[in-house]
Amino acid sequence: MGKSLDEQETIINWLRCDDYAVIYTSDSTMITRFDKFVESGEWELIREDRANGAVIAKRYKAPKKLVFGRPGARRHAF
């Protein structure tokens, strides 16, 4: 049995001097998305947590440049 929506989370950690980030997620939607990055070879799966045989969380390692945030679309004030 998976976690409820209120319990699902994604946490991104990196050290300033490292070139990679470690991403933890228990969000089933994000697991699906991140597994595609693993399949493409961009990310690495480093741990899978299970409860009663079901995957409840995963940890990934990814190049920091692929995770770093970017600004959203700018809105023009007229």
N, C-alpha and C positions, 0 to 999 in steps of 0.2 A: 504494500500500500504506500503510495507516494505522500508527499507533504501537502497540506492544504495551501491554497493560494496565498494566504496571509503568512505562511511560514517559508515560502520560497524566496530565495535571495541570491544575489550575485555580488561577489566581492573581488575587486581587483587590487593586487598588492605588487609593488615593485620598489626596489631600492634605487636611489638616484644613480648610483654608479653601475648598475647592471643594465644589460641590453635586453633583458627579458622581463616579462611580468608573469605572475602566477594568478590564475583566475579560478576562484571557487564558485560553483553554482549548484543550487538545489532547485532551480527554476527549470521545469521540464521543457519549456519552449527554448530557453537558452542552451540547454544540453543538446537539443536537436540541431540548433544553429552551429554551436561550437564543434560538434562531432563532424560536421561538414568541413570545417577548417582543418580538422585532424586528417580526414580522408584526402584532402588536397595537399597535405604535407606542410601546410603553413604553421600548424600548431602541433603540440605533443600532449597526449593524454598521460598524466602522471599518477592519477589515482582515481579509483571508482569506489564509492561507498554504497553498500547494499544493506537492506533490511528485509528479512523474509524472502530473499532471493531477488527482490526488485531493486533497481538502481534508484537511489534517493539523492545522490549528489556526485559531482565529478570535479576533479582539479586538473587544470590544463597549464601548460607552459607555452608562452607565445612571445614572439619578438615585440618589444615595447612599442616599436614604431607602428605595428599593426593594431595596437590597442589604444594608443594615445587619442584623447578627445579632439574634436575639431568644432569650430563655431558653427552654429546653425545659420540658416538663410537670413540675410539682413533684410530688415523691413525699412522701406523708405517712408519718411515723414513728409507729406506734402502739405 
